[in-house]
Amino acid sequence: MAGNSYATEPPPLLVDYLPRVKNFGQGQFTYLGFKVYNASYYAEDPAGQTGFALSLNYLRKISSSDLVSSTVKQLERVGASEEQIVQWKKPLEKIYPDVESGHQIMAVFIPKKGTSFLYNGKPVGNIAGDDFAKSFFGIWLDPKTSYPELRRQLLANPCSPALINSNCSK
């Protein structure tokens, strides 16, 4: 099958975290005309009440430090405080690897358990707290995202998961 390499079926390991998980959308992120990654959004329900996941399948080589730097900039954009960013940066530096084309980073949010990160299907770390999840997933799913077209492709309806945008009216 040529062309579209988006993951529509949930990765098998994701079912360990979200047993009734479904794919709700996918899209491709490009930067300055370069294809960077294919993204897929998964949840058990459209509102993400029991948790949700975002899978990024990379299409090019990116260093860990560039991933952290980009994430920090986007966390600032969606409203994370300087204190929160300082608190989250060190764990992100440990979690984010250097990636190459074909590599996958998946983030899975489970309420009261935090956000678990998997690299190429293997658990690599967890960051506790709803505040982190709200800001981190907000990079892609918050109405204030820098990537509104990708957000539209990822979400099955105009509303983000309730954790990110609890005041959303469909």
N, C-alpha and C positions, 0 to 999 in steps of 0.2 A: 504494500500500500504506500504510494508515494505521497509526499506533502505533509499532511497533518500528523504531528507526532504528539498530540496532546493526550494525556492520560484520562480516559473517561471512566475506566474501571478503577475502583480504589486499590491501591497497593495492598497486597495480602497482609502485611504487618499492621496496617492501619486498623484492621478489624479487631486486633487485640486491644486497641484503645477505644474504638467506637464501633461496637458490634453491628449496628444497623446503618452504617455509613453509606452515603450515596454521593455521587459527584453532582454538584450544583452548577458548575461552570468552569470554563477554562479560557485562557487567552495567552497571547504572546507579548512579552515586554521587549520593546526596542528602545535603544538610546542612541540618538544622533544617527539613526538609520541602521544601526547594528543590532542584530538579533541577540538578546542577552539570555533570556530563559522563557520556557513555557511554564505557565502557572496553572494549577488546578485547585479549586476550592471544594472541600468535602465537609459534610455534616450529616447528622442523623435526621435533622428537620431543618426547614428553611430558616428558622430563627436562631439556630445554633444553640438551643437551650441546654443540651446535654454535652456540648463540646463541638469543636470543629477543627479542621486542619487545612493547611495550605502547603502544597507541594510545589517546589521550584526545581525544574529540570533544566540545568544549565546548557547553553549552546556555545559557550566560549570559556576561555581560561580567565579566572579572576582570583586575585590574591585574597587571603584572609583579611589582611589589613584594609584592602579596598572595600570588602564586604562590610566590615565593622564601620568604617568611615561613612559609607553610604547609609547604613542603617541608622547611625547616630544622627545624621542630617535629617533623615525622614522622621525619626522619633521627635526631633525638635519641631518639625513642621506640623505634626499632628497634636502638638501641645504637651509633650512630656517636659517636666521641669528639669533644670540643670542638675538638681540633686538626684532625681530618678535616673538620668542618663549616666551620671557618675557611678551610681549603684549597679546599673545593668551592663556597663561597658566591659568590665573585667570578665564576667561570665560569657558574654558574647565573644570575646577574644579567645576564650578557651574552647567554645563550641564551634565557631566558624572555621572550617578548614580552607585551604586553597582548593578551588574547584576548577575542573576542566570540563570540556564538552562531554555530555553524557552523565555527569554527576548530578545527584539529587540531594537537596536539603528539604526536609519536611518538618514543619512545626505543627504540633498537635496541642490544642488547648482543651483541658478537662477541668470543669469548675471545681474549685477547692483543692486541686492538685497542681495547677500551674500549666506552663507550656513546656512540653518535651520536644527535644530536637533529635531528629534522626538524619544521619548522613549515609547515603547509599544503603538505606534499610537498617542501619545499626544505631541504637541509642547512643547519643554523644553528650547529653546534658539536659538539665531542666532549670527553668527560672520560675520561681514561685510567684504567685500573686496575680490577681485580676488586673491590677494597674498595668503591669508589664504586658499582659495579653492584650488589653484594650489598646495600648499604644502600638505594640509591635504589629498586630494584625491590622490595626488602623492604617498602617503604611499603605496597604492595598485596599482595605475595605471601608475605611472612614470616608464620609462625604467630603472631607477636606484633603483627601489624598492628592498627591502630585500626579497620579495616574488615573484620571477619571474614566478613560476608555477601557483600561484593563479592569477596573472595578466593575464597570457595567457588564463586561464579559464574564466575570467570575460569579456575580450574584444572580440567582434565579429570579429575584424580584428586586425592586429598587432599595430595599432595606438591608442594612448591614445586620450581622448578628446582634441580638439584644444587648450583649455585653458592650458593644462598640457604640451603638446608637439606640438607646432604649426609648427615645421619643419618636421613633420613626412611625409614620402612618403610611400604609401602603396605598 
